[in-house]
Every structure is written in structure tokens, then in C-alpha cells.
């Protein structure tokens, strides 16, 4: 399906695939913790995704050697998004339900707004100001500081890790916005995933020792799904969508990821859909939408 020949319907179909693939990946990531330690789990998934990206890239004849100008964006995406974000989320999932985690992780666009203003000089229009206020209100509803058990060190630590992951992703997004592309994004995906795999494996070995794995068919399909669909297919589809649809449409569409993640977590992991979580999610999604739809410059 060549990118330049995508119709709007085809692009929207690919966007739906991305939303479903990434939304269900949160359940997969939670289930992987039954078989592997947190960092080894994301390292193994990253290795599978790297291999799948190589196969897909070769099939599409879109694997190239990076040039010097590509190195900063390879480091940014590989270390901050594919590496730190994935590792911090996996660590946080030990203490936080998958549904709550995906909502907190997708506060990322809220942190991009002030960071883009500070580092890129992008204006914060009224829509983005309203979006930031709604998103922060959603966080307050989810956490509910008055009801949150601050004595539960695991809960505080887990939620903190997921929010730190969101900040890492936000930092990556801000850099990618400023980056001057020489090589197209998909052509660099394999190298970014390869870097993440090497770093994650090294960190896992140092922090968790030798991998202790209980091999089973369930572990096989979890790693296969997480790597092939959660990384390779979703990334390829996302690149095509970004080239075929307006950025605002894509951004609004990706708000479906936390919704799918929350619903899948409730259906498969039997996590409760508490009123504060649903209300908080709605506020965060509304806030991100308000920011995306802002007509201001940038």
C-alpha cells in the first residue's frame, strides 16, 4: 500500500489499527510481567520489534544507513521513547493497573504544550491554555490527593514512574518537532529500535541479572504481539497516517489509545472502571483535544 496512494478511508483505517494495536499493548505489557522481570520484558519485546522492523523495512526496500544528521533523532527516539518510556512504564505496571497507567502515560501532550513554549517558542493560545487546565484537572480527579493513600509507597512510586515516562516521551516529542529531517522517519525506525534494544538489554542485565524466563506459548504470543504489532506494524502504520492525514486529525484519533487501553484492561484484566478514573480520563482526553484543535500558530 504505497503511502502516496492512500485514500482518506485507507488512512483512517490505518489510524484505527494504530489505536487498537497500541491500546491492547498495555494489556500485553501487564501480562508479560507474569513471565519476565520488568526491564527484561521490554528488552525482549524491543528485540522482537527490531527484528520485525528489519523484515518489514527490507520487504518495503526502506532500510538505509543513517547519516550523521540522523544521529540526534535516533538517540532521542531510541533512548527517550522506545527506551526510557517503555522501561519506566513496565516498572510502573508492577504497582499500577494497566488502565490507570495508559491514562497517565497519555498525559504526554499536556507536558508538550508548556515545553514547546519554553524551548521552541510555540505560543500557548486560549485553546491550549484551556486544554492544559482540563488535563491537569483530570490528573487531580484521578489522583484525588485527599483520598490518595500517600502512605502506600508502592502506589506513589508506581504512579510517579508512569508520569516520569510521560515526561520522557514529551521531551522526545519536543526534540522531534525541532529536528530537521534528512532521512524519512520510517527509514530510521529500525536503528532507533536497535539502539533501544541494546540499551534496555544492558540495563536489564545490570539491574535484574540474567533473564529468568518461564517459556510458554502464552509468553510467545505476548512477545510476538508486543513486538510485531505493538512496535513494527503500528509504527509503519503511524508513519503512513502522519503523511496522509492532517496532524490535528491524527492527534485527535490517537486519543482513542487510552480509551481502548482502559476498556481492554477492564475486559481482560478485570480492572475496575472507577468513577474518578473515567471522569479523569474524559477530562484529560478533552484537554488534549482542546490543545490539538487550538488554531494558534505552531
N, C-alpha and C positions, 0 to 999 in steps of 0.2 A: 504494500500500500504506500506508494510514494507520497512524501509529505506535501509536495506542491499540488497534488491531485485530490487532496482531502476536501470533501464537501462539508458543509456545516453539520449535517447529520452524522457523518463519519467522525468528525472531530468531537462532537458531543457524545457519541458512543464510546470513543476512546477516553474521554473525560470520566464517564461513568465507570469504565473499567479501572481507571486510576483510583477513584474514590472507593470502590468496592475492594480493590486489592490492598490499598493502604489501610482502610478501615479494619478489615479482617486480620491484617498483620499484627494488630495489637493483641488480639486473642492468641495468635500463634506465638508471639513473643512471651506471653504469660505462660502458656503451656510448655514452652521449651525449658522453663525453669524447673520443671519436674524431672528433667533428664540431664541437665548440664548446669554448671555454675554460671552466674550472670554474664561475665565478660567472655568466657569461652563460648557461650551460646550465641552472642552477637558476632564473635570472630568466625565461628563455623558458618553462620548464616551469610556473613560477608564473603567468605571464601566461595560458597556456592553461588552467590550473586555475581562475584567476579568472573567465575568460570562461565556462567550463563551470559554475561555481558560480552565476553570474548567470543563465544559461539555466535551470539546474535550479531555482533559487530562484523565478524568475518562473513557471515551469511549476507549481510547488507552491504559488504565491502566498505565499511565505515570505521575501520580501525587504522589509526595513523600514529606516527611517532610524534609526541608533543614537542613543541619548540620552546625556547627559553621564556617567551612571553606567556606561555601557558602554565608555567610552574606555580605562580602565586595562586591561581584559581584551583589548581589541582590540590595544593596544600590546604586551601580554605575549605573546599568541599570535603576532601578526604579526611581531614583532621577534625574539623568542627561539626560537620553534618553527619557524614557516614561513620565517623569515628566517635567523637565525644558525645554527640546527641544520642546515638544508639546505645553506647555503653552506660551513660547516665540513666537513660530510660529503663534499661534492663535491670540495673541495680535498684532503681526506684520501684520497679514492679514487684520486688520481693516484699514490699511493705504497703503498696498502694494498689487498690483494684484497677484492672485494666481500663474500665470505663472512665474512672476518675482521672487516670493518667493521661488518656488521649485528650480529654478536655483541657487539662492543664498544659499539655505539650502544645496544643494548638492555640495557646495564647501568644505564640510567637509573633504574629503580625502586629499585636499590640505593642510589643517591645521594639519592633522595627520602626514604628512611627516616630517616637522621640529620638531614636538612634540615627535615623536618616536625617532628621532635622539637625542634630548635633554634628554629625560627621560629613553629611553630603549637602547640607544647606537646603534640604527639601522643606517647603512650607507646611505648616500644620493648619489646614483650613478648618472651618467650623465642623464639617462632617467628620474629619479625623479627630478633632477635639471631643466631639460627641461620642465617637467610636471608642476612644480611649477611656472616657468616663464610663460608658456602658460595660466595657470589658473589665475594668477594674472593679466595678460594682458586682459583676458576675463572680470574680475571684473572691470578693468579700462574702458573697452568698454561699459559695462552695465551702470556703474555709470556716465561715461564721466564727470569728475569733472568740466570741463569748461562749460558744458551745464546744469549740475545738479542744480536744484533750492535749494540752501543751505538756502534760507530764508523760505522755506516750512518746518516748524518744524515737521509736521506730517510725511512727506516723509522721512526726515532724521531719525526720531525716529523709524519709521516702518522698514526701511532697516537695521538700527542698531540692532533692536530686532532680525530680522531673521539671521543676521550674528552672533549675540551672541548665538542664538540657534545652529548654525553650530559649534561654538566653544565648546559648552556643549557636543554635540554629539561626536566631535573629542576627547574630554577629556575622554569620556566613552570608545571609541574605543581603545585608548591607554591603559587604565587600563585593559580592557578585554584581550588585547594582552598579558599583563604581568600576568594575573590571572592564577593560577594553578587550573584547573578544578577538582573538586571532583565529583559533581553531573552533569550530562549532561545538556546542555543549555535549552532544551525544558522543562525538568522537573522543572526548576526554573522560567519559564515564568509566570506561574500563580502568584507566590509570588512577582515577580517584578511588574506585573500589579496591584496586590492588593495594594502594597506599594504606587505606583504612584496614584492610585485612592483615597486612604485615604489622602495623602498629597495634591493632587490637590483639593479635596473637602474642606479640611481645609483652604487652601489658598484662594479658591474662596469665601468661607463664610466670611473670614476676609476682603478680598479686595472688593468683589462685593455684599455682603449681601446675603439675602435669594435669592434662584434662582427664577428668573422671566421668566416663560416659557409659550409660546403660543403653546399649544399642537395641533398637526395636523398630518394627515397621512404622509405629507412630512417630518416633523421632525422625525417621527417614522422610516421611511426608511433610512434617513440620519444617525441617531444614530445606526441603525441596521447594515448598510453597514460599517460605520466607525469602529464599534466595532468588528463585526463578521469577515468581510473580511479585513479591514484595519489593524486589530491587530491580532486576533486569527488565521485565516486561513493563512494570509500572513506570520506570524511568524512561524507557523508549517511548511509551505512550504519552507521558507528560511532555517530553520534548516536542513531539508532533502536535500535541494540543496547543502548546505555547506558541508554535509557529502558525497555527491555523485559526485560533480564536483570539479575540481581544483580551488583553491582560485582565481587565475587570471581570469578564465572563469567567475566565479560568479561575481567578481568585475566589469569586463567589461560589463556583462549583466545588472547589476544594473544601469549602466549609462543610460539605457532606461527609468528609472523613471522620470528624469526631462524632457525628450523628450515627454513622454506620458502626464505628467502634463501640460506642455506648450500647447500641441495640444488640450487636453481636455478643458483647460481654454479658449482657443480661440474659440472652437466649442460650448461649453455650456454656458460659461460666457461672450462670445463675447469680450474677451480681445484682443486688437490689437497685432499682431506679428510684432513689430517694428524691423527695420534692426539692430540697436545696440543690442537688446535683443537676436536675432537669432545668430548674429555673436559672441556675448559674450558667449552664451550657447555653440556654437560649439568649441570655444577656451577652455572653461572650461572642456568640455567632452574630448577633445583631450588631454588636460593636465592631467586629471585623468587617461586616458588610457595609456599615456606615463609613468606615475608613476607606474601603475599596471604592465605594461609589462617590466619594468626595471628588468634586470637579476641579479642585485646585491644581496648580502646576505640580509635575513630578508624580 
